[in-house]
Amino acid sequence: MTTTNKQELYTSDAAKYWKEALSDKLPAEWRVNVDEFESDIALKKRGKIEHKLFAETRLRMGAYGQRYDNGKRYDGKEVRRVPFPEEFKGPDTYWDAPGMERIKLPWGGLTADQMDLFADLAEEYSDGICHITTRQAIQLHYIHIENCPSMFRRLGALNITTREACGNAVRNVSADPRAGVNPDEAFDVTPYAQALFEFLLGHPDAQDFGRKFKIALSGDEAGASGLVNIHDLGLIATIKDGKRGFKYYVGGGLGAVPYAAKLFSDFVPEEEILPLAQAVCRIYGRFGEKKKRHRARIKFLIADMGWEKFRETVIAERAILPHDDRWSSYIKDIGKFEEKPLKPAGKKLAPTGDQEYDFWVSTNVSAQKQEGYSAVIVTLPLGDITSNQMRALADVARKYVKDTVRTVVEQNLILRWVSNDDIPAVYRELKKLGLALPGAESILDVTACPGTDTCKLGVSSSRGLAGELRARLYKKGPELHEAVRALRIKVSGCFNSCSHHHIADIGFYGISRNVGGYVVPHFQLMLGGQFENNGGAFGIGTGGVPSKAVPAVVERLTEQFVAQRNDGEKFRDWVERTGKATIMQGLQDLLEVPAYESDKSYYVDWGDVREYSVKDKGIGECAGEVVTLTDFGLKAADRELFDAQLKFEKDGPAGVAAAGTMAYRAMVLAAQGLLKEKHPYISEEPELVMETFTKDFHDTGIFHDPFAGPKFYQYYQQAHAHKGAGLDKEKVQHFLHEAQLFVEAAHSCYARASLAEPAEKAEG
């Protein structure tokens, strides 16, 4: 049964059809799981399940709420608004209105039949677009909750589940999309990723977490696609004395405050990776934070317990685990993941003289370790592919590579086992589909999270900005300097790093600033992250950039890099050698926001037509702006924090110690700045500021972020206990990120207060 009538899809007859037609196609446990969720929906309709409990239930089935005040999608040419059907509108996100469905794809594996199914589901239930995520899953937006059970059954019939795609559980197990064909890998990690997925899915020892738990595998320590360093649990393939095993890492993560994963063991044999993962999950579930969500990731548990104690506790837990045959039974079936080519090997690729084609080959085609075959990346602007494109691409896969397609963390698809002789034909077919964009894994291929398009946490339009950056960079294309093309840009709509902005050469995350009484969209600029070495290093924020100035900032940055770099110098090395203060000094003329009356474009976010804020305030004498004490206070906090980051980077151990105390002072200055609106003469004495800020801003809830809650206040509260003193280098680095977030939260609080002021005055 297929239909494009969405109302028809809601009927009990349609749901009954799929339930009966696919009843024997799903694994028994999955079938029960979907049936139970269908019952939960019915109970929710009758008011028999409270909202909080149902929310966690649907999240564990991959069903997210989404915003719809700003629904926009990038269609490859422009950011366009998506009309929202009237029948979908309602007050309760993902109950009376559609939401987003995240669908797990372990190690990113896709078959042609599954691609056809995704095309159908997007066309029938969604807006005709499949979105590839930065963890190799697929998301469909505008899904009505009542369609979920039917959709789950159709997915399950092709061995796809949404179970635990969200919620406080083990998320999608990701892996290098070139696993098995990567010339630099120790061995193919695909079967091990599948084993971890199957073993931990629904496992009783992985059901009592305070937050999510992410796993990644890589066969190549120096590569990028596994990104082991930023995961809760990460495995890198290695061979010791002829035996397969893994370097085992625990405790990585980005989010608001990035933590590098720690090496648990330099060799864990293949038969031990599952029981050790089980032991880690048990310790995380038992001792991890459950009440304070901002401290509920395993990286914070390790920080609180101390690395050695955590490691000893996991080892002791492993020793008492009851034996499970599944720990090693999968090993005998590893061979079933071995892929076979559809076509004979081809000849070595050589330039053809066709500039457009040769440029595409240079950026999107890479040689496999199997001679005569290549992996071809299909570049998807911002991770979006239409139903028609997905269906046609499935046919291309059947014709040239069989079922050897995978999703990529940079929001693309990759066709593996393409015979070199077929590369020109594949290019022609992709070009007909509008899928032959060059620039994969380069500065042209900007990564972005959903941002304000559909995410309720979005502050600034990450997709709108990324679309603009892509358009401008593509105009230059092959003319870009080789060192610039090698860079990566990643844009997040908020501090949570869903686009991995911390490990980008040039990263941005959405913030806001109060300028002359208007709230203006901005992005925090991050410089010097490292995508290679499995996400090997984190960039640090350097300052806020007006959203509309970001393209000019990127252009200036890349021009400076090319002009000033030493021969062969990487971007991160150039940033460290040059210094963020010098770099930012060269950008100062781009960072000023013009007055609203002279250029209103700065007050509208990318891809939107509405003003980001419509607040009139403070036109003083001689048409000058009134600068409040709060403005001065927040500016002082920004400056102190920036200086702290420079101390941390440049002045050795003494600089690290100074950076900690300066970061704390920046938090005090930000808190004091907010207080000056009510207490203009309040001193900078830390105890007084903390006490007054707690009373006026924490206890009243005024400071709390609408979605993050009291998290940022708690950063300040924790910092007040140590005042930035006595911290080692790693803790100071984390503290700098926390201080940055608190200062940004102070700016946001000030902006919210400015917007609320007219209503308050009217009520008075």
N, C-alpha and C positions, 0 to 999 in steps of 0.2 A: 504493500500500500504506500503510495506517495501522494502528497498533496501540498499545495502552497497556501491553502486556506487555514490560517493559524487558528481561527475559532473552531474549525472542525477537529483540530488536533487535541482540543481540550475535552472532547466528549468521552464519555465512558466507553462508547463503542470502539473508538480508536485505541484507547488504552487497553481494552480487552483484547483487541486484535493482536497487538504486539505481545501481550502476555501469553496468549495461547500459541501464537506462531513460533515463539522463541523459548517456550518453557523447557525444552530439552536441549537447548543450545548452550546454555550457560553452565559453568561449573556450579555444583550444588550449593556450595557456601555462598557464592556470589548471588545466586538466585534467591536464597533466603534473605540475604542482605538487602536486595532491592525490594523484595516483598515487604520486609519490615519497614523500609523507608516509605513505601506507598501507604502503609497503615498509619505511620506517623503523620503523614500529610492529612489523612482523613481525620485523625484525632485532633490535629491542630485546627482544622476547619470547625470542629465541634467545641473548641475551647478546652479540650482535655489535656493539652500539653502546654506548659507555660513557654513564653517566648524565648527565654534564656536557654532552656533545655533544647528546644527545637533548633535554635540557632547553632548550637554545637553539633547537633545531629546532622543538620544539612551541611555544615562546614566539613564534617568528616566524610561527606559524600561529594565534596568538591563544589558545593553550591554557595557562592559568595553573593552578598548584596553589592549593588553598584549604584553610583550616583547617576542622575539623569538630568541635572540642570545644565549640563555642559557637554551633551553627547556629540562627539566629533570623531571622525575616522579619517585616516590618511589613505587615499585611493591610488597613490603612485604619482599623482600630479599636484594635488592640493589637499589641504585639510578641509574636510567638508562636514557639515552638520548632518547628523542622522535623524530623520524625522521619527518622533516617538508616537506610536499608535495610541490613539485616545483610549482604546479599550484596555491598555496596559497600565494606565495611570492609577496610582493609589498611594495611600499614606505610609504603608509599611514596606520597606525595601525587601524585595524577594518574597513577598507574600501576596500583596495586592498588585505587585508590579514585577517586571522581569529582573533578573540578575545575571551574574556571570557564572559559567560552569567551567571548572578546570578539570582536565582529563589527563590522567597519568600515562606517560609513555616511557617505561623503564628503558634506560640507555638511549632514548630517542628513536627506537626502532619503529619503522612503518612499513607495511606491505601495501601493494597497489590497491587491494580490495579495501583495506582500512582507509586509504586516502579517498576512495570513492564514497565510503560511508561518511567520512567527515564532510565531504562536499555536500552530501544529501542533508545531513543534520544541520549544517550552517544555512542551507537554503530553506529548509522546512521550518526549523525552530528559531533561527537566529536572524542576523541581518545579512547573510550571504558571505560572511568573512570568517575565515579561520585565523586565529592569532597564535603564533609560535612564541612561547615564553623564554625567558633567560635561564630556565632550568629544564628545557627540552620537552615541556608539556605543551598541550594545545588548549586554548581557551575559546569558548563561544560566548558571546555577549547577547543580552536581551532575551534570555531564556526564561520562559514562564515555569514556575515551580511545579505545576501540575503535569508538565511535559517531561519532567526529569525521569520518572520511572520508565517510561517508554524508551527514552533516549538511552538510559542505562542498560536496558535489555538489548537494544540494538548494538550497543558497543560491546557488551559482554559476549554476544554471539560471535564476535570477531576477536575475542580474547583481550579486550580492553576494559579497564575498570577505572572508576573515579573515586573508589574508596580510599579515604585518607589522603586525597589530593590537597586537602586543606585541614584545618583544625590542629589540635595538639597531638600530633601523630608523626610517624615517619613519612616524609613527603616523597615525591618522585625520586627514584634512585637514578642519578645522572652519570654519564660517562663520556669519555672522548668519542665524538661521532666518527672519528677515523679508526677507532679500535678495530684491530684485525687487518688493517691495510696501512697503518702508520709505519713508515720506514724506521722511525726512531723508538718504537715501543719494545719493551722486553717481551711481552706476549699479549694476546688478545684478552682484554678484561671483560668482554661482553658476557660470557657465561657466569662470571662471578657477580656482576651487577644484577643479572637476572636472579641468581640464587639469593642474594641479599633482599631483593624485592619480594620474592615469593616467601622467604622465611619470616620476614618481619611484618608482612601485610596481615593485619589483624592479630598479631602475636600478643598474648596476654601480658607479656613483659614490656610491651610498647604502647600501653593504653592509658597510662597515668602520668603523662607529662604535663608540665606547666605551660609549655609552648611547643612549637614545632621542632622537628629534628631532621636535618638534611644530610644526605650521603652522596659522595661523588667518588668515582674511580678514574684513574688515568694509567695508561701504559707507558707514559713518557714524562719523566721528571722535569725536563726543561720546557715542555710545551705549555699550551695555554688552555686547551679545550676542556680539561678535566677540572681545573680550578679547585684542586684539593685543599689548598691553603685556606679557603674561605668557608669550609664546610664543618658541620658538627662532627662528622666522621668522614675521613678521607683515606683512600688507599691508592698507593702507587706501586705498580707491578715491578717486581725485581726477582732475580734468580740468584740463589746462593747454593754453592756446591751442587749445581745441576738441578736443584729443586725449586719449584715455583713458590712464590710467596709475595708478601706485600710489605712496603713501608707503611706503617699504620699511624695515622694522625687523628687527634681528637681536639675538639674545642675551638675550631675556627668559626668565623661568622662576620658578616658585615653589619647590616642594620644601622642603627644610629651610631653605635660605637664599634669600629672594626677590631677584631681580634684575630691574630694569626694562629692557625692550628699548631699544636705541639706534637712532637714526635713521641708517640707512645712506645713504639718498638721499630728498630730498623729492619726486622724480618719477622713476619708472622706467616707460618706455612699455610697453604691454601685450605687445609682441613680445619684450621683454627679461626678463620675470619668470621664465621657465623657465630660460634659460641662466644667469642670475644665481643662481637657487636651486641649480643644478647646481654652480656654482663655489663657493658657500658650503658645500655638502655635501662637495665634494672637499677643501677646506681643513680642515673639521671632521674628516673621516676621516683626513687625513694628519697633522695636528698635534695633534688632540685626545687627551686622556689615555686610556689603555687599561687601565692597571693599577689605579689608585686610582679605584674607581667613584664615590666621592663628589665627585671632581673631573673627571668625565668628560663633563659637559654643556658645550655650546658657550659658555655664559655664563662658565664658568671659563677656557676657552681665551682668550676675549677679555680677561678680567681679567689673565691671565698674559702675553699678547702685547702688550697695550695696544691701545686702540681704533684709533688711527691706523694702526698697523702691520697689524693684522688687516684693516682696510678696504683698505689698499693691496695686501695679499697677495691678497684676493679679486678686486680689480679686475684685477690682473696675471693671475690664473688665468683669469678670464673672457676676457681678450684672447687666450689661446692655446687656448681650447676649439675642437675641430673642429666644424664646422657640423653642425647637426641640423635637418632639415626640421620636426620636431615642435615646435620652438621657436615657430613662428608659424602652422603649418598649422591649429591648432585655432580660430584667430580667425574663419575663414570660416564656421564652424559655430556661432557663438555664438547665432544666432537660434533654434536648435533647443531652447534652454532657456527660451524665452519661453512663459509659461503662459497658458492660456485659461480663462476662467470657465465653469462648467457652467450657471449660472443668470444671468438678467438682473440688472443692478444694482438695488439696493433704495433705499428712502428713508432719510433721515438718522435715526439712532437718537435716541429721546427717552425720558425716564423714564416708567414705566408706573404707578407707585404700588405695585407689588408689591415690597416691600422686599428680599426674598430674591433675586429675579431681578435687580433693579436693582443690587444690590450685586455680584452675579456679573458683570454687564455692565461695571461700573466697574473691576473688577480683571482680568478675563480677556478682554475684547474691546477691540481697538484698531483704529482706522480705517486702511485702506490708502491709499496714494497714489492708487489708482484709486477714484474717487468711487463710492459706493454699495456698496462691499465692505469687509469687515472680516476681521482675523485673530483666530481664537479659540484661546486656550490651554486645553488639557485638563490640569488639574492632577493630577499623579500623586503620591500621598504617598510621599516618599523615592524617587521614580523607579520605583516598581513598578506593573505592570499585569498582570492575570491573562490567561491565554489566552482565556478567554471574553470578557473585556472588549476585548482587542485584536481579536478576530475580529468582535465586534459594532461596534467603532469603525471597522473597515474598511468595513463596510456603510454606516455613517453617511457616511463619506468618499465612497463611490460615489454616494450619494444626493444629496449637497450640493456636493462640491468636486472630484470626480475624484481624480487622483493628485497632490495638492498638500499633502501632509502632511510635516512635518519634526520632528525631535527638537530639543530645546532644552537648552542647557548647564545650566540649572537643573532638569534631570531631568524635563521635561514634554514633551508633544507639542503641536504647533500646527497647526490647520486653517486653511489660507489660502484666500482667494477665496470666503468665505462671503457670499452676498448678504445685505445688511442685513435684507431682508424675511424671511429664513430664520433669523435669530438666535433668535427665540423657539422655533421648532421644534427647532433644534439643541440648545438648552438642555434642552427636555423629553426629548429622546432621551438626552442625556448623563446627565440625572438618573436615568432608568430604569436606566442602567448603573452608577450610583454614581460617575460621573466629572464631576459638576457642582460640584466644590468651588470656592469662590471664593478670592481671595487670591493669585493668580499674581503672581510677581515682587514680593512684599511680605514683610513680617515673618512672615506666616502660612505662607509657602511655604519652610520650612526645608530647606536642602540638607544632605545627609550622605553621606559615603563608606560603604562596607560595614563598616568598623571591625572590631570583634571578632566580628561575625557570621560572616564568611567569610574575612577578610583575615588572613594570617599576621603582618602587621606591626601589627595593631591592638593598642592599649594599653587604651583605654577604649571603652565601647559608644556609638559615635557615632550609630548608627541608633536605639538605645534612647532616648538623650537627645533626639534630634531628634523622635522620635515623641511623647515626653512634652511637649516644647515646643509642637509643633503642636497637640496636644490642648488644652493650656491656653490657647493664643492663640486658637484657634478658638472657644472658649467666649465670648470677648469680641467677636470678629468686628467688626461695624460700629461697636461702641462704642469701639474703639481710636482714639486721636487720629490725625489724618491724618498728622502728622509721624512718628509711630511706625509706622504702616502702611507708610510708604515705606522703612523700614529693611530690611536683609537680614541674616539669621543663617545662618552656615555652620559645620558641625561635622565635624571630621576625627578619626579614631580614633588618629592619631599625628601626628608633626610634618611629614609629607610633603605636606600641603596638597592632597590629592586632592579635597576639597570646596571648595577655594579660600578657606580661612579667612583668608588674609592680606589679601584684598580685600573682606572683608565689613565692614559697619558694626560688627557684633558677631560675632567669630569665636572658635571654641574648637578646641583640639586635645588629644588624650588624653595624659595623663601619670599618674604615680603618686606617692604620698607615703607615707613610713613614719610612722605615727602610733601611738605606744604599743606598738610591736612588731607592728602589723598594716599590711599594704600596702593603702592606701585609694585607690579610683579617683578621679582628679582630672581637670580640664581646665585648660589654660592659657588665660587670657582675652586675646583680641586686640581692641583698640579702634581705630576710626578708619580702617579700610581704605576703599577707594573702588572700587565695581563699575563706575560710570560711567567715561566717557573711556577705554573699552576696558581697564578694570582699572587706573585711573590712579594709585593710591597704595596703599601697604602699611601695615597696622596693625602695631603692635609689642606684644609680650607685656607684660602688666601684673602677672601673678601667678597662682598656682594657685588654683583654686576646687574644693572638693569636688564630685564629680559630682552628688550629691543636692541640693546647694545651688544648682546652676546655674539652675533655673527661677526661684527667688527672686531671684537676682542679676539676671537679665534683667528681671524685673518692677521691681526697685528702680532699675536703670539707666534704663529707659524712663520711669519716674515722675520721676526727677531731671531727665532731658532735657526733658520737657514743662514742668516747673516752672521750670527755670533758663534755658532757651534764649531768645535774643533773637528778636524778630519775624522770621520767615523763615529763621532760622539752621539750617543743616544739621548733622547729627549729628557729622560729622568736625570741623567748625568749632567746635562746642560742646566736643568733647573737647580740642581744642588750646587753646581759650581757658580752659577750666576747669582743665586739667592732670590728668594721670593720678593724681598723688599725692592730690589732693583727691577725685577720683572714688573711688579705692580706699579712702580714709578713710571714705567714706560707705557702704562695703560690709563693713567689718571684722567686724561682728557676724555676718555670714553665712558667714564664711570659716573659722570654728573648727569642728573635727570633734569631736563629743561623744564621750565615752568609750564604748568598746565595750559596756560593761555597761549604759549608760543609753539608747543608741539604736543598735541593730545595723543599721538600714537604711542608714546611711552606708557600711557595709562590704560592701554588695551593689550591683552595678552595675545600671543601668537595664535592664529587660527580662529580668533573670536571677533565679534563685531561689537561687543558690549564693553563698556568701561569696566576695568577691574574694580574700580571703586568710584563712587560719585559722592564725595564728601568735600564740602566747601569749608575751609577753616583758615583763620589767621592771616588775612591780608592786612599788613600793617601800614605805617606811614610811608609815603613816597613809593607805594606799590611794592615795598619790601616785605619779605615774609617774617612772621614772628617765629623766632627760634626759642623753644621752651627749654627749661632746665632739664626736662627729661630728654630732649634731643641731645643736649650737650652730654648728659650722663651716659647715654647709650653709645654716643660717638667715642667717649673716653674708654668705655668697655671694649669696643671694637679695636681701638688702637692698642690698648694694653694686651689684649689677646693676640693680636698680630705680632707684637714685640715678643711675647712669650714664645710663639712658634719659632721666631728667628733665633732666640736664645737656645731653644731646644736643638735646633739644627746646626748651629755654628760654634757654640762655645764649650763643647765637651762636657765633662761631668759637672762642672760649675754651672754651665748653661742649663743643663737638665734640672738641677736643683732650683735655679732661679726661675725657670719656666713654670715649675709647679706652683710656686708662690705667686707669680704674676698671673697665672690663669685663675687662681682663686680670687685675686684682687679684681680681675676683670668681672667675675661673677658678682662680687660685692658692688662694684661700680654700676653694673646693670641693674641690680636690685635697688640700689640707692637712687638711680636715675628714675625708675618707676615711682619710687616713694616721693620724689620731689614734687610731683603733681599735687600731692596732699600735704607733704611736709617739706616745704621749700628749704628749710634750714637744717635738715637732718644731717648729722655728721657721717663720716665714713667709718666710724668705729664698728668693727665686724659684728660684735654681739648685739649692739643696738639695731643695726641694719637687719640682721637675721631675725631678731625678735619682732620688729615692726613689720617686716616683709611677711613673716609667717602669719601674723594677725590680720594684716590688711589684704594680702593677696592669696595666701594658701588657704587659710581657714574659710575665707569667703568664696573660694573657688574661682576668683577672677583670673588668676594667673594660669589656670589649668587649660592646656590645649584641648579643643573640643574632641579630639580623637585619641590623643596620647594621655589624657588625664593628668595626674600629678607627677608624672615621670620626671619632668624637667626640674620641678621643685625638689624632688628627691635627690637629683644630682647635686643641687646646691646644698641641701641638708647634709649629704654625705661629705661633701667638700668642706663644709664648715667644721666638721669633726677633725680633719687632718690639716686644713688650711694650706694644702699643696706641699706640705713639708714631709720629709722622710720617705718619699716614694722612690722606687727604683725607676730605671729608664722606661721599661715597658708600661708601668702603671702611670707614669707621667704622660706617655703618649696617649693612653686611653683617656686620661683626665683632660687633656687638651681637647679631645673630641667632645667630652661631656660639657666642658666649659663653653665650647662653641655652640652647642645645642641650647644651653641655658641662655646665652646671650641672644641667640636667634629667637628663642621663645619670648624673651623680654621685648624684642622688637615687635613680634606678633601680638603680644598682649597690648602693647601701646597702640598698635594699629586697630585692634578690635575696640579698644576703649574710645578711640577717636570716632569710629563709625557709630558707636552706640550713643555718643554724646547728645546729638540732636533729639533723639527719642526721650532721653532722660530729662532734657530741658523742657520738652513739650509736656511731659507728665507733671513736671513741677509747676 
